[in-house]
Every structure is written in structure tokens, then in C-alpha cells.
Amino acid sequence: VQLVESGGGLVQPGGSLRLSCVASGFTFISYRMSWYRQVPGKGRELLATVTRYGVAIDYVDSVKGRFTISRANVKNTVYLQMNSLKPEDTAVYYCNTDSGDLPWGQGTQVTVSS
């Protein structure tokens, strides 16, 4: 089982990024998938979940209206489109199932700063 996140980087406030997570080693379509983030000294925060067939649900209030989760089952990939980024969005971003029960990937660093 492997989850590989990518797409992070340094962006100015108000900017956008699109994160990707490629999954392998399990039956991707069988799981709801989620994006999480973590800042140093805090636990991982669940941001958003997408159902097996692509319906986005359960956005946390802090990202609602700015972030969009989606998936491409043919590519075993889940995406997070992040718009109107704020400095407080700075974190390492991870994907996993909605219960977080797969081995965690390395994450992708997102830094929002001017």
C-alpha cells in the first residue's frame, strides 16, 4: 500500500494550488478518500472527504468554499484544488481513507507566504 502526495509549494496569499495523491496496493474505488493536513506540534486535521464515486462531502469549515476534493478512479488519484489560500493554510498535506487507516505517505508541504 502506498500513498504519494504531490503538488505542494510556496504560494502567495490568495493564490491556488492543486494537490494530487496517487494510491497503489489496494482497491482504490472501495474506499472513501480524504485529505488531511498537519502543522508542527498539532495532530492531523481532516479537511474533506470524497465518496467512492466522486461526491465531495464533509468539508471542514475552515476550507469550505475554498477547497475542492475530487477523484479519478481510473487513475487511482485523489485531488485537492485549493483556492484563495491563506497563511494559516500552511501545513503538510496528506491523503488517506476517511478513517485514516492506511500507511501515511510523506505528504506535500504547502507554504502560503508573501
C-alpha positions as CSV (number, residue, x, y, z in Angstrom):
1,V,0.0,0.0,0.0
2,Q,1.4,3.4,-1.0
3,L,0.1,6.9,-1.0
4,V,2.2,9.5,-2.8
5,E,1.2,13.2,-2.5
6,S,2.5,15.9,-4.7
7,G,1.7,19.5,-5.9
8,G,2.7,21.5,-2.9
9,G,4.9,24.5,-2.8
10,L,5.3,28.1,-1.9
11,V,2.4,30.4,-2.9
12,Q,1.3,33.9,-2.1
13,P,-1.8,34.6,-0.1
14,G,-4.8,34.5,-2.4
15,G,-3.1,32.0,-4.7
16,S,-4.0,28.5,-5.8
17,L,-2.5,25.0,-5.8
18,R,-3.7,21.6,-6.9
19,L,-2.6,18.7,-4.9
20,S,-2.6,15.1,-6.2
21,C,-2.3,11.8,-4.4
22,V,-1.6,8.6,-6.3
23,A,-2.7,5.4,-4.5
24,S,-1.5,1.9,-5.1
25,G,-1.6,-1.5,-3.5
26,F,-5.3,-1.6,-2.6
27,T,-8.6,-1.4,-4.3
28,F,-8.9,2.4,-4.6
29,I,-12.6,2.5,-5.6
30,S,-13.6,0.6,-2.5
31,Y,-12.7,3.5,-0.2
32,R,-13.8,6.9,0.6
33,M,-10.7,9.1,0.4
34,S,-9.8,12.2,2.4
35,W,-7.3,15.0,2.6
36,Y,-5.7,15.9,5.9
37,R,-3.2,18.5,7.0
38,Q,-0.8,18.8,9.9
39,V,1.2,21.7,11.3
40,P,4.1,21.1,13.7
41,G,3.0,20.3,17.2
42,K,-0.6,19.5,16.2
43,G,-2.5,16.4,15.1
44,R,-3.6,15.8,11.6
45,E,-6.8,17.6,10.7
46,L,-9.4,16.1,8.4
47,L,-10.2,18.6,5.7
48,A,-12.5,16.9,3.2
49,T,-13.8,13.6,2.0
50,V,-14.9,12.2,-1.3
51,T,-17.1,9.2,-1.7
52,R,-16.2,6.2,-3.8
53,Y,-18.0,7.6,-6.8
54,G,-16.8,11.2,-6.5
55,V,-19.2,13.1,-4.3
56,A,-17.5,15.6,-2.1
57,I,-18.7,15.6,1.4
58,D,-17.6,16.8,4.9
59,Y,-15.5,19.9,4.3
60,V,-14.2,21.3,7.5
61,D,-15.4,24.9,8.0
62,S,-12.0,26.5,7.6
63,V,-11.7,25.4,4.0
64,K,-15.3,25.3,2.9
65,G,-15.9,27.3,-0.3
66,R,-12.1,27.5,-1.0
67,F,-11.0,23.9,-1.4
68,T,-12.5,21.2,-3.6
69,I,-11.8,17.5,-3.3
70,S,-12.2,15.2,-6.3
71,R,-11.0,11.8,-7.5
72,A,-10.2,9.9,-10.7
73,N,-10.8,6.3,-10.1
74,V,-9.3,5.3,-13.4
75,K,-6.0,6.9,-12.3
76,N,-6.2,5.8,-8.6
77,T,-5.8,9.5,-7.8
78,V,-7.5,12.0,-5.4
79,Y,-7.1,15.7,-5.9
80,L,-7.4,18.8,-3.7
81,Q,-7.9,22.1,-5.5
82,M,-7.0,24.9,-3.1
83,N,-8.0,28.5,-3.9
84,S,-7.9,31.7,-2.0
85,L,-5.0,30.3,0.1
86,K,-4.3,31.9,3.4
87,P,-1.1,31.9,5.6
88,E,-3.0,29.7,8.1
89,D,-3.3,27.0,5.3
90,T,0.5,26.4,5.7
91,A,0.9,22.8,6.6
92,V,1.9,19.4,5.3
93,Y,-0.9,17.9,3.4
94,Y,-1.7,14.1,3.3
95,C,-4.3,11.9,1.7
96,N,-5.7,8.7,3.2
97,T,-9.0,6.9,3.6
98,D,-11.7,8.7,5.6
99,S,-10.7,6.7,8.6
100,G,-7.0,7.2,8.1
101,D,-6.2,3.5,8.4
102,L,-3.7,3.2,5.6
103,P,0.0,3.8,6.0
104,W,0.6,7.5,5.7
105,G,2.6,8.9,2.8
106,Q,5.3,11.5,3.1
107,G,2.9,14.4,2.5
108,T,3.4,17.5,0.5
109,Q,4.4,20.8,2.0
110,V,2.2,23.9,1.3
111,T,3.6,27.2,2.4
112,V,1.4,30.3,2.0
113,S,3.5,33.5,2.5
114,S,4.2,36.8,0.8
